[in-house]
Amino acid sequence: MPTIQMSEDHLYTVDGKPVPGVTQVISDIMGELPYGNEWYMERGNQAHRLYKMLADGVDLIDYDYDPRLLPYIHGWQAWNADMNPEFIATETQVASTIHNYAGTLDAILSGGVLIDYKTSASPERDRLQLGAYAFARNGLYGGSIKRAYIVEIPGNGYKCGHVYSGAELRRASTDFLTLRRAYAIKNGK
């Protein structure tokens, strides 16, 4: 197993070698998304930390968080109550040592289901991100990811995105690897 590390500014190394992150590759080739101000970026980071805690069974009653995140917590709780997922892993770092990239997927559920949480969906980017994570995870653990989808939590409930599986998921992985090659050509790495 490779040693994957991520710095506080989201830079990855695999076995001590710097590699680009999945979202870094996608943004570099497809362009940056307009995220708005710093609050929106931090909201996503904080929401992901809270979702991990909730998935791990932590009671948030003793945790101090920005009250503006409450609608996102309620959205996650509604999804959890409706879907009753069995979490296998949360906030898991994955990497492809063959294609030299890394990333952090949000959760793996029983049955080989990979999910990623979003506050707003970007279908093509989301598809590529899911494909990249599935390819890297399957490379590390031998095909454990069978399906993948986005859970969009926009602050007023939740919505499950398209479920990618079989040929669709393999195509998403292949399309991401095409972006990774373009990134290598463009950036010399």
C-alpha positions as CSV (number, residue, x, y, z in Angstrom):
1,M,0.0,0.0,0.0
2,P,1.3,3.4,-0.8
3,T,1.7,6.1,1.9
4,I,-0.6,9.0,1.0
5,Q,-0.3,12.3,2.8
6,M,-2.2,15.6,2.3
7,S,-1.0,18.9,3.6
8,E,-3.3,21.5,5.1
9,D,-3.4,23.3,1.8
10,H,-4.6,20.1,0.0
11,L,-1.3,19.1,-1.6
12,Y,-0.8,15.4,-1.9
13,T,2.3,13.2,-1.7
14,V,2.3,9.4,-2.5
15,D,5.3,7.6,-1.0
16,G,6.9,11.1,-0.5
17,K,6.5,12.1,-4.2
18,P,4.3,15.2,-4.9
19,V,1.2,14.3,-7.0
20,P,-1.7,16.4,-8.2
21,G,-5.1,16.0,-6.5
22,V,-8.2,14.9,-8.4
23,T,-9.9,18.2,-8.1
24,Q,-6.6,20.0,-9.0
25,V,-6.4,18.0,-12.3
26,I,-10.1,18.7,-13.1
27,S,-9.9,22.4,-12.3
28,D,-6.6,22.9,-14.2
29,I,-7.9,21.3,-17.4
30,M,-11.6,22.4,-17.2
31,G,-11.1,25.7,-15.5
32,E,-11.9,26.9,-12.0
33,L,-15.5,27.0,-10.7
34,P,-16.7,30.4,-9.4
35,Y,-16.9,29.5,-5.7
36,G,-17.9,33.0,-4.4
37,N,-16.3,34.3,-1.3
38,E,-14.2,32.5,1.4
39,W,-17.3,31.6,3.4
40,Y,-18.5,29.2,0.6
41,M,-15.1,27.5,0.4
42,E,-14.9,27.1,4.2
43,R,-18.6,26.0,4.4
44,G,-17.7,23.0,2.2
45,N,-14.7,22.1,4.3
46,Q,-16.6,22.4,7.6
47,A,-19.7,20.5,6.2
48,H,-17.4,17.6,5.2
49,R,-15.9,17.5,8.7
50,L,-19.4,17.4,10.2
51,Y,-20.6,14.7,7.8
52,K,-17.6,12.5,8.7
53,M,-18.3,13.0,12.4
54,L,-22.0,12.1,11.9
55,A,-21.2,9.0,9.8
56,D,-18.7,8.0,12.5
57,G,-21.5,8.3,15.1
58,V,-20.3,11.4,16.8
59,D,-23.0,13.4,18.6
60,L,-22.6,17.0,17.5
61,I,-24.3,18.4,20.7
62,D,-20.9,19.0,22.2
63,Y,-19.2,20.2,19.0
64,D,-19.0,24.0,18.3
65,Y,-19.8,24.8,14.7
66,D,-21.1,27.7,12.7
67,P,-24.9,27.7,13.1
68,R,-25.3,28.5,9.4
69,L,-24.3,24.9,8.8
70,L,-27.4,23.6,10.5
71,P,-29.4,23.2,7.2
72,Y,-26.6,21.1,5.7
73,I,-26.5,18.9,8.9
74,H,-30.3,18.5,8.6
75,G,-29.9,17.6,4.9
76,W,-27.2,15.0,5.7
77,Q,-29.4,13.6,8.5
78,A,-32.4,13.3,6.2
79,W,-30.3,11.4,3.6
80,N,-29.0,9.1,6.3
81,A,-32.4,8.4,7.7
82,D,-33.9,7.7,4.3
83,M,-31.0,5.6,2.9
84,N,-29.8,4.0,6.2
85,P,-26.3,3.5,4.8
86,E,-23.7,1.2,6.3
87,F,-20.4,3.2,6.3
88,I,-17.3,1.1,5.5
89,A,-15.0,4.1,5.3
90,T,-15.2,7.9,5.6
91,E,-12.8,10.7,4.3
92,T,-10.5,8.1,2.8
93,Q,-7.4,9.1,0.9
94,V,-6.8,7.1,-2.3
95,A,-4.1,7.3,-5.0
96,S,-3.1,5.8,-8.3
97,T,0.6,5.0,-8.3
98,I,0.4,4.2,-12.0
99,H,-1.2,7.5,-13.0
100,N,0.3,9.6,-10.2
101,Y,-2.7,11.3,-8.6
102,A,-4.4,11.2,-5.3
103,G,-7.6,12.4,-3.6
104,T,-9.9,12.1,-0.6
105,L,-13.2,10.4,-1.2
106,D,-16.1,11.2,1.2
107,A,-17.5,7.7,2.0
108,I,-17.7,4.1,1.0
109,L,-20.8,2.2,1.8
110,S,-21.5,-1.5,2.0
111,G,-21.9,-3.2,-1.3
112,G,-19.1,-1.3,-2.9
113,V,-20.8,2.1,-3.1
114,L,-18.7,5.3,-3.3
115,I,-20.4,8.6,-2.5
116,D,-19.2,12.2,-2.6
117,Y,-21.0,15.0,-0.9
118,K,-21.6,18.3,-2.7
119,T,-23.4,21.5,-1.7
120,S,-24.0,22.2,-5.4
121,A,-23.7,19.7,-8.2
122,S,-21.6,20.1,-11.3
123,P,-22.5,16.9,-13.2
124,E,-19.6,16.5,-15.6
125,R,-16.9,17.4,-12.9
126,D,-18.7,15.2,-10.4
127,R,-18.7,12.3,-12.9
128,L,-15.0,12.7,-13.5
129,Q,-14.2,12.9,-9.8
130,L,-16.2,9.8,-9.0
131,G,-14.4,8.0,-11.8
132,A,-11.0,9.0,-10.5
133,Y,-11.8,7.9,-7.0
134,A,-13.2,4.6,-8.1
135,F,-10.2,3.9,-10.3
136,A,-7.8,4.7,-7.6
137,R,-9.7,2.8,-4.9
138,N,-10.1,-0.3,-7.1
139,G,-6.4,-0.2,-7.9
140,L,-5.6,-0.3,-4.2
141,Y,-8.2,-2.8,-3.2
142,G,-9.0,-4.9,-6.3
143,G,-12.3,-3.7,-7.6
144,S,-14.2,-3.0,-4.4
145,I,-16.2,0.0,-5.9
146,K,-19.2,-1.2,-7.9
147,R,-21.3,2.0,-8.0
148,A,-20.8,5.7,-7.3
149,Y,-23.0,8.7,-6.9
150,I,-23.1,12.3,-5.6
151,V,-25.2,13.2,-2.6
152,E,-26.1,16.9,-3.1
153,I,-26.8,18.7,0.1
154,P,-27.6,22.3,-0.9
155,G,-28.9,23.5,2.5
156,N,-32.6,22.6,1.9
157,G,-32.7,18.8,2.0
158,Y,-30.7,16.4,-0.2
159,K,-30.7,14.9,-3.7
160,C,-29.0,11.8,-4.9
161,G,-27.3,12.1,-8.2
162,H,-27.0,9.7,-11.1
163,V,-25.7,6.3,-10.0
164,Y,-22.7,5.3,-12.1
165,S,-21.9,1.6,-12.4
166,G,-20.4,-0.9,-14.9
167,A,-19.4,0.6,-18.2
168,E,-20.5,4.1,-17.2
169,L,-18.2,4.1,-14.1
170,R,-15.4,2.7,-16.2
171,R,-15.9,5.4,-18.8
172,A,-15.9,8.1,-16.1
173,S,-12.5,6.6,-14.9
174,T,-11.1,6.6,-18.5
175,D,-12.3,10.1,-19.1
176,F,-10.6,11.3,-15.9
177,L,-7.3,9.5,-16.9
178,T,-7.5,11.5,-20.2
179,L,-7.6,14.7,-18.2
180,R,-4.7,13.4,-16.1
181,R,-2.6,12.9,-19.3
182,A,-3.6,16.4,-20.5
183,Y,-2.5,17.8,-17.1
184,A,0.8,16.0,-17.4
185,I,1.4,17.4,-20.8
186,K,0.4,20.9,-19.8
187,N,2.3,21.0,-16.5
188,G,5.2,18.6,-17.2
189,K,4.2,16.3,-14.4
